[in-house]
């Protein structure tokens, strides 16, 4: 399943809240924020069993279609078939990704920009709620 929003401005300081449920047999899902699928400022990839990873969270960015250096997170608060809530907030310096259990990860805003018009959620997940406030 995927959800793609284009030409929807997310302003810095606003919270992007996503509620979803990974499929019971989910391999993984990701959230992308940027300008397009080739220019992604934040790639937040939850991997249950995907790309050779088991229970891993990978953060990255993509510029001109090329992936940059990834950042991995040891904390894994997601469960297949269990509802989760993620809140993403950003400024021109960094993204703040608040995961279940109130664990927050900081990821650099490598684009240094404060306006993004592209949001995508894809993979083995059912989106139950999507809110910007």
MOLIN-V806151 format. One record per residue. N is the residue number from 1. RES is the residue in one small letter. SS is DSSP state (H for helix, E for strand, C for the rest). NEAR is the number of other C-alpha atoms within 12 Angstrom. Layout:
<<N RES SS NEAR> <N RES SS NEAR>>
This chain:
<<1 x C 19> <2 x E 18> <3 x E 25> <4 x E 24> <5 x E 23> <6 x E 19> <7 x E 16> <8 x E 19> <9 x E 19> <10 x E 29> <11 x E 23> <12 x C 25> <13 x C 20> <14 x C 21> <15 x C 22> <16 x E 31> <17 x E 27> <18 x E 32> <19 x E 25> <20 x E 35> <21 x E 27> <22 x E 31> <23 x C 23> <24 x C 17> <25 x C 19> <26 x C 27> <27 x C 28> <28 x E 36> <29 x E 38> <30 x E 38> <31 x E 43> <32 x E 38> <33 x E 46> <34 x E 40> <35 x E 32> <36 x E 26> <37 x C 28> <38 x C 21> <39 x E 27> <40 x E 33> <41 x E 44> <42 x E 48> <43 x E 42> <44 x E 41> <45 x E 37> <46 x E 41> <47 x E 34> <48 x E 31> <49 x E 20> <50 x E 21> <51 x C 16> <52 x C 11> <53 x E 18> <54 x E 18> <55 x E 26> <56 x E 28> <57 x E 32> <58 x E 33> <59 x E 35> <60 x E 34> <61 x E 36> <62 x E 27> <63 x E 22> <64 x C 16> <65 x C 14> <66 x E 15> <67 x E 20> <68 x C 22> <69 x C 17> <70 x C 21> <71 x E 21> <72 x E 22> <73 x E 25> <74 x C 18> <75 x C 19> <76 x C 25> <77 x C 25> <78 x C 34> <79 x C 27> <80 x C 26> <81 x C 19> <82 x C 20> <83 x E 23> <84 x E 29> <85 x E 28> <86 x E 36> <87 x E 32> <88 x E 40> <89 x E 34> <90 x E 34> <91 x C 28> <92 x C 21> <93 x C 19> <94 x E 24> <95 x E 37> <96 x E 30> <97 x E 35> <98 x E 26> <99 x E 29> <100 x H 24> <101 x H 16> <102 x H 17> <103 x E 20> <104 x E 20> <105 x E 30> <106 x E 24> <107 x E 32> <108 x E 27> <109 x C 31> <110 x C 28> <111 x C 28> <112 x C 20> <113 x C 24> <114 x C 25> <115 x E 25> <116 x E 31> <117 x E 25> <118 x E 28> <119 x E 37> <120 x E 36> <121 x E 35> <122 x E 28> <123 x E 29> <124 x C 29> <125 x E 36> <126 x E 28> <127 x E 29> <128 x E 19> <129 x E 20> <130 x E 24> <131 x E 19> <132 x E 21> <133 x C 15>>
